[in-house]
Amino acid sequence: MANTPLMPKATAVWLVDNTALSFTQIASFCKLHPLEVKAIADGEAAQGIKGLDPILTGQLTREEVEKAQNDPNYQLKLQGSKVVVPESKRKGPRYTPVSRRQDRPNAILWLVRNHPELKDAQIMRLVGTTKPTIAAIRDRTHWNSANLTPSDPVTLGLCSQLELDMEVEKAAKNAPLPAAGEAENTLMSVDESTSDDAIAAAFSLDTSKPIQREEEEEIDVDAVFANLSSPKESEGGDETDDDSSNKS
């Protein structure tokens, strides 16, 4: 209740212990029954409850308490709260200053192109627009479509980077999962990529015929060493012939 102090019983405990107010005055201020206040004073009720000073919380003033103590018929008046509770945000499109409203179509076009996962309601929250405007820009039926230029709404000052990131992250979480039969873009293993089917598919070959693979030629080690030694022998024979011809 608006006319009831915070923590009525704790406030009543403090008033009983620290003031000379009557039970009726305390009961009227704390919205309690006078007998309940009397039970608090006798220690029969509110045991273990720590008293709450209404003066420190700004619900009463010392002058008000002194005035009530001097006049038993005076009723305490609850002071207005010093804490201002912010009003809840009004639901609807974000307010955009008049000087920046002409930039909204460019921002909408940028969001539609760069973040197609965003829903219309999210775009409305970011730049303060309407669904018909978003649909017209998306379908290129906007009256100024030919002159629109995609522009980042953060750069234009229509929203903050944090707000944009939060909406994009929210849209990513709500995105539908791919179907079970839908192919996934994954890398093939080495064995799969070098298989006959993979090669045939890459080069559009007829898979009905087996792919002929060239067999590696076996190397004859003895023949290689024989070829390496034969030139030396022929060179040695030539030197012998030259020596014999010189001697003759």
C-alpha positions as CSV (number, residue, x, y, z in Angstrom):
1,M,0.0,0.0,0.0
2,A,1.2,3.5,-0.8
3,N,0.3,4.9,2.7
4,T,2.0,2.0,4.6
5,P,5.6,2.4,5.7
6,L,8.3,-0.1,4.7
7,M,8.5,-3.0,7.1
8,P,5.6,-1.9,9.3
9,K,6.3,-4.2,12.3
10,A,10.0,-3.3,12.3
11,T,9.0,0.4,12.2
12,A,6.6,-0.1,15.0
13,V,9.3,-1.8,17.1
14,W,11.6,1.2,16.7
15,L,8.8,3.7,17.5
16,V,7.9,1.8,20.7
17,D,11.5,1.7,21.8
18,N,12.6,5.2,20.8
19,T,9.6,7.5,21.1
20,A,6.8,8.4,23.5
21,L,4.1,8.0,21.0
22,S,0.9,6.3,22.0
23,F,0.0,2.8,20.9
24,T,-2.9,4.3,18.8
25,Q,-0.6,6.8,17.0
26,I,1.9,4.0,16.2
27,A,-0.8,1.6,15.1
28,S,-2.4,4.3,12.9
29,F,1.0,5.1,11.2
30,C,2.1,1.4,10.8
31,K,-1.4,0.1,9.8
32,L,-1.5,-2.3,12.8
33,H,-4.0,-2.9,15.5
34,P,-3.4,-1.1,18.8
35,L,-3.4,-4.4,20.7
36,E,-0.7,-5.7,18.4
37,V,1.4,-2.6,19.2
38,K,0.7,-3.1,22.9
39,A,1.9,-6.8,22.5
40,I,5.1,-5.5,20.9
41,A,5.7,-3.1,23.8
42,D,5.1,-6.0,26.3
43,G,7.5,-8.2,24.4
44,E,4.8,-10.7,23.4
45,A,5.0,-10.0,19.7
46,A,7.6,-9.2,17.1
47,Q,10.3,-10.9,19.1
48,G,13.6,-11.0,17.3
49,I,12.6,-8.3,14.8
50,K,15.2,-5.5,14.7
51,G,13.7,-2.0,14.7
52,L,13.8,0.1,11.5
53,D,14.3,3.8,11.9
54,P,11.7,5.6,9.8
55,I,13.6,8.9,10.1
56,L,16.8,7.4,8.4
57,T,14.6,5.9,5.6
58,G,13.0,9.2,5.0
59,Q,9.5,8.1,5.9
60,L,9.3,10.4,8.9
61,T,10.9,13.7,10.1
62,R,12.0,14.5,13.6
63,E,9.7,17.5,13.6
64,E,6.8,15.2,12.8
65,V,7.6,12.8,15.6
66,E,8.0,15.7,18.1
67,K,4.7,17.2,17.0
68,A,2.9,13.9,17.5
69,Q,4.5,13.4,20.9
70,N,3.3,16.8,22.1
71,D,-0.2,16.1,20.8
72,P,-1.7,12.7,21.5
73,N,-4.5,13.3,19.0
74,Y,-2.1,14.1,16.2
75,Q,-1.6,11.3,13.5
76,L,1.8,10.8,11.9
77,K,2.0,11.5,8.2
78,L,4.1,9.4,5.9
79,Q,6.6,11.4,4.0
80,G,7.1,10.9,0.3
81,S,9.8,8.5,-0.7
82,K,13.1,10.0,-1.8
83,V,13.8,7.2,-4.1
84,V,12.4,7.7,-7.6
85,V,11.4,4.5,-9.3
86,P,11.9,4.7,-13.0
87,E,8.9,4.1,-15.1
88,S,8.8,1.0,-17.2
89,K,9.7,1.5,-20.9
90,R,6.9,2.2,-23.2
91,K,6.4,-0.6,-25.7
92,G,6.6,0.4,-29.3
93,P,9.1,1.7,-31.8
94,R,12.1,3.5,-30.5
95,Y,11.9,7.3,-30.7
96,T,14.2,8.8,-33.3
97,P,15.1,12.5,-33.4
98,V,13.7,14.4,-36.4
99,S,17.2,15.1,-37.7
100,R,18.0,11.4,-38.0
101,R,14.7,10.1,-39.3
102,Q,15.8,10.5,-42.9
103,D,18.7,8.0,-42.2
104,R,16.4,5.2,-41.0
105,P,15.7,3.7,-44.5
106,N,19.4,3.5,-45.2
107,A,19.9,1.8,-41.8
108,I,17.0,-0.6,-42.5
109,L,18.6,-1.6,-45.9
110,W,21.9,-2.2,-44.2
111,L,20.3,-4.5,-41.5
112,V,18.3,-6.4,-44.1
113,R,21.4,-7.1,-46.2
114,N,23.9,-7.7,-43.5
115,H,21.7,-9.4,-40.9
116,P,18.9,-11.2,-42.7
117,E,18.4,-13.3,-39.6
118,L,16.9,-10.3,-37.7
119,K,13.2,-10.3,-37.4
120,D,11.1,-7.2,-38.1
121,A,10.4,-6.6,-34.4
122,Q,14.2,-6.5,-33.7
123,I,14.8,-4.0,-36.6
124,M,11.9,-1.9,-35.2
125,R,13.6,-1.9,-31.8
126,L,16.9,-0.9,-33.2
127,V,16.0,2.0,-35.5
128,G,12.4,2.8,-34.5
129,T,10.5,2.0,-37.6
130,T,7.3,0.2,-38.7
131,K,6.7,-3.2,-40.4
132,P,5.3,-1.7,-43.6
133,T,8.5,0.4,-44.1
134,I,10.7,-2.7,-43.5
135,A,8.7,-4.7,-46.0
136,A,8.8,-2.0,-48.6
137,I,12.6,-1.7,-48.3
138,R,13.0,-5.5,-48.4
139,D,10.8,-5.8,-51.5
140,R,12.4,-2.7,-53.2
141,T,9.0,-1.1,-53.3
142,H,9.9,1.9,-51.1
143,W,9.3,5.2,-52.8
144,N,13.0,6.2,-52.5
145,S,14.5,2.8,-53.2
146,A,16.6,4.0,-56.0
147,N,18.4,6.5,-53.8
148,L,18.9,4.4,-50.7
149,T,22.4,3.6,-49.5
150,P,23.1,0.9,-46.9
151,S,24.5,2.5,-43.8
152,D,25.4,1.1,-40.4
153,P,22.8,2.2,-37.9
154,V,25.6,2.4,-35.2
155,T,27.5,4.9,-37.4
156,L,24.3,6.9,-38.0
157,G,23.7,7.0,-34.2
158,L,20.3,5.2,-34.4
159,C,21.4,2.5,-31.9
160,S,24.5,1.4,-30.0
161,Q,26.9,-1.4,-30.9
162,L,25.9,-3.2,-27.8
163,E,22.2,-3.1,-28.7
164,L,23.0,-4.4,-32.2
165,D,25.2,-7.2,-31.0
166,M,22.5,-8.3,-28.5
167,E,19.8,-8.4,-31.2
168,V,22.1,-10.4,-33.6
169,E,23.0,-12.8,-30.8
170,K,19.4,-13.3,-29.9
171,A,18.5,-13.9,-33.6
172,A,21.3,-16.5,-33.9
173,K,20.0,-18.4,-30.8
174,N,16.5,-18.5,-32.2
175,A,17.5,-19.5,-35.7
176,P,16.1,-23.0,-36.6
177,L,18.4,-25.9,-36.6
178,P,19.2,-27.6,-40.0
179,A,17.1,-30.5,-41.0
180,A,18.3,-34.0,-40.4
181,G,18.6,-34.9,-44.1
182,E,20.2,-31.6,-45.0
183,A,23.8,-32.0,-46.2
184,E,26.4,-30.4,-44.0
185,N,29.4,-28.6,-45.3
186,T,32.1,-30.7,-43.8
187,L,35.6,-31.5,-45.0
188,M,36.2,-35.0,-46.3
189,S,39.0,-37.2,-45.0
190,V,42.0,-38.0,-47.1
191,D,40.8,-41.5,-47.8
192,E,37.4,-40.2,-49.0
193,S,38.9,-37.4,-51.1
194,T,41.3,-39.8,-52.9
195,S,38.8,-42.6,-53.5
196,D,37.8,-43.7,-57.0
197,D,34.3,-42.3,-56.5
198,A,35.6,-38.9,-55.5
199,I,38.0,-38.7,-58.4
200,A,35.3,-39.8,-60.8
201,A,32.9,-37.2,-59.5
202,A,35.6,-34.4,-59.7
203,F,36.4,-35.2,-63.3
204,S,33.0,-36.4,-64.4
205,L,34.2,-39.8,-65.3
206,D,32.2,-42.9,-66.0
207,T,32.1,-44.8,-62.7
208,S,30.9,-48.0,-64.5
209,K,34.4,-48.6,-65.7
210,P,37.2,-49.1,-63.1
211,I,39.8,-46.4,-63.1
212,Q,43.1,-47.6,-64.5
213,R,45.9,-46.7,-62.2
214,E,49.4,-46.8,-63.6
215,E,51.5,-49.3,-61.8
216,E,54.8,-48.0,-60.5
217,E,57.8,-49.4,-62.4
218,E,60.0,-51.6,-60.3
219,I,63.6,-50.4,-60.1
220,D,66.3,-53.0,-60.9
221,V,69.1,-52.2,-58.6
222,D,71.7,-54.4,-60.4
223,A,70.9,-52.8,-63.7
224,V,71.4,-49.3,-62.2
225,F,74.8,-50.1,-60.8
226,A,75.8,-51.9,-64.0
227,N,75.0,-48.7,-66.0
228,L,77.0,-46.7,-63.6
229,S,80.1,-48.9,-63.8
230,S,80.1,-49.3,-67.6
231,P,81.0,-45.7,-68.6
232,K,84.1,-46.0,-66.4
233,E,85.2,-49.2,-68.1
234,S,84.7,-47.7,-71.6
235,E,86.7,-44.6,-70.5
236,G,89.5,-46.8,-69.2
237,G,89.6,-48.7,-72.6
238,D,89.9,-45.5,-74.5
239,E,92.9,-44.5,-72.4
240,T,94.6,-47.8,-73.1
241,D,94.1,-47.4,-76.8
242,D,95.5,-43.9,-76.7
243,D,98.6,-45.1,-74.8
244,S,99.2,-48.0,-77.2
245,S,99.0,-45.7,-80.2
246,N,101.4,-43.3,-78.7
247,K,103.9,-46.0,-78.0
248,S,103.7,-47.2,-81.6
